[in-house]
């Protein structure tokens, strides 16, 4: 008996819960319509045959709706450019991109005599292709002359080269540095590419060429660094890098110090540590505004920099370390 009563009670509770769930689902659907449903204050036009209006029982007719005024809008838009730089296919390229023209002919039409066919036009389409990076051997042949008047032998002088006494052309050096530093292609992979092209060179030779080519860029970097120090605003920071092997299986810790000037110039200074004297040496003679974080390497040595007018202005401030809770947020340091 007790089991039967228990079952009846559970069935009643289940029916009550089902009713509550149904009501809650209806409420949820209503809220969804309120939040995400279409909302409009526009009056719906209902067919009087389906539903009469309140004015119909009073014998009144609704006035005709006034037609909304219309205005004519004119505008100009840029005509699509279908020249050789932008094409209907979506392929865009400038006139400097090498282009190979491939003429396709119909075999059946070409078999006809020229008197029975006529070319009336062409349809042009484009495809983007890629050629394997190629190398070429420049063979210089210097003429050797014999002057008959005095029987003297004259040999044409050799062509000038960026790296004397090497077999590397300037085009190879430029491409090698661009591939390494702009496209992050290591020298050992460039060496593999040379071998696949049938050219036998040692990897150490490539490393030697790259080092000598980098040395040639030194005066440019120095001139850019000097011009950067002449600006009024300079941003500076440091970032750790792994440079050189400290011992077997471990790289040496070093730092790059990027310096960004107001003329969009960037110079990277290298230092084996974060010692303060590096900043003091690099910023010697600078008289502008330095933007940096609150690292002590900027705050300490800056005070020791000799200047024609060592007295700072009233607005001169020193940046606070972001790691020190007793100081404020980092701010620029000024010289005037």
C-alpha positions, 0 to 999 in steps of 0.5 A, spaced: 500 500 500 505 504 501 509 503 495 502 504 491 501 511 494 509 513 493 508 511 486 502 516 485 505 521 489 511 521 484 507 521 478 503 527 481 510 531 482 512 529 475 506 532 472 507 538 476 514 539 474 512 538 467 507 543 467 512 548 470 518 546 465 513 548 459 511 555 463 518 556 463 520 555 456 514 559 454 517 565 458 524 563 455 521 564 448 518 570 450 524 573 452 528 571 446 523 574 442 523 581 446 531 581 446 532 578 439 526 578 435 524 583 430 522 590 432 518 595 428 513 601 430 511 600 423 503 599 422 501 593 419 496 593 413 491 588 415 486 586 409 479 588 412 476 582 409 480 578 414 480 583 420 475 589 421 478 595 424 475 599 429 472 605 425 468 600 420 463 599 426 462 607 426 461 608 419 467 612 418 473 611 413 480 612 414 483 618 410 488 615 405 495 615 407 500 621 404 505 618 400 512 620 403 516 625 399 522 622 395 528 625 393 533 624 387 540 622 389 546 623 385 553 621 386 559 619 383 564 613 384 570 611 381 570 607 375 574 600 376 581 600 373 582 594 368 589 596 366 595 592 367 595 593 374 589 590 376 585 585 373 578 582 373 581 575 376 583 579 382 591 578 380 594 585 382 601 586 380 606 592 378 609 593 371 616 591 375 614 584 375 617 580 370 612 577 365 612 571 360 608 571 355 605 565 352 601 565 346 596 559 345 594 557 338 588 552 336 592 546 332 586 546 327 586 553 325 593 553 324 593 547 320 589 552 315 592 556 309 593 563 311 588 565 306 583 561 309 584 564 316 584 571 320 586 573 327 581 578 329 583 578 337 586 575 343 583 573 350 588 575 355 588 571 362 593 571 367 596 566 372 601 567 378 607 562 377 614 561 381 621 560 378 626 556 383 631 561 385 636 561 380 644 562 380 648 564 374 655 564 373 658 570 370 664 569 365 668 575 364 673 574 358 678 579 358 681 581 352 689 580 351 692 585 346 699 585 343 701 592 340 704 591 334 708 598 334 712 596 340 710 588 341 707 590 348 702 585 351 696 589 354 691 585 358 684 588 360 683 590 367 679 586 371 672 588 373 671 591 380 668 587 385 665 589 392 669 584 396 676 583 392 679 577 391 673 573 392 668 570 387 662 573 389 658 578 386 655 584 389 648 581 387 649 574 391 652 578 397 645 582 397 641 576 396 644 572 401 643 578 407 636 579 405 634 572 405 638 571 412 635 577 415 629 579 412 626 572 410 630 568 416 633 563 411 639 561 415 646 560 411 646 553 412 639 552 408 642 557 403 648 553 402 643 547 401 640 551 395 647 552 392 648 545 392 642 543 389 643 548 383 650 544 382 654 549 385 660 547 390 662 552 396 663 550 403 659 553 408 665 557 411 666 561 405 658 563 405 659 565 413 666 569 411 662 573 405 656 574 410 661 577 415 665 581 410 659 584 407 656 586 414 662 590 415 661 594 409 655 596 412 658 599 418 659 606 416 651 606 414 649 604 421 654 609 424 651 615 420 644 613 422 646 612 429 649 619 429 643 622 426 639 619 431 642 622 436 641 629 433 633 628 434 629 631 439 625 624 441 629 617 442 625 611 444 630 605 447 629 598 450 633 592 451 631 585 449 635 578 451 638 574 445 642 568 445 648 569 441 654 565 441 656 558 445 658 559 452 659 552 453 657 545 450 649 545 450 648 552 452 648 559 449 651 565 451 646 570 454 647 577 451 642 583 449 640 587 443 638 595 445 634 598 439 634 605 439 628 608 435 628 616 433 623 621 431 625 620 423 623 613 423 630 610 424 632 604 428 639 602 430 640 596 434 646 596 439 649 589 442 652 588 449 654 582 452 650 584 459 645 590 461 651 594 465 649 601 466 656 603 462 653 601 455 647 606 456 652 611 458 656 610 452 651 610 447 647 616 449 653 620 451 652 627 448 644 626 447 640 632 449 633 630 447 627 626 450 628 619 452 622 614 452 624 608 456 621 604 461 624 604 469 630 600 468 635 603 472 640 603 467 637 609 464 636 613 470 643 612 473 648 613 467 643 619 465 645 623 471 652 622 469 652 624 462 656 631 461 652 636 457 654 644 456 648 646 460 647 641 466 642 644 470 635 641 468 629 645 467 623 645 472 619 640 468 625 635 468 623 628 470 626 622 471 622 615 470 620 611 475 621 603 475 615 599 474 617 594 478 618 598 484 611 599 488 614 605 491 615 609 485 610 612 480 608 610 472 614 610 468 615 617 464 619 620 459 626 623 461 628 630 459 634 634 457 633 641 455 
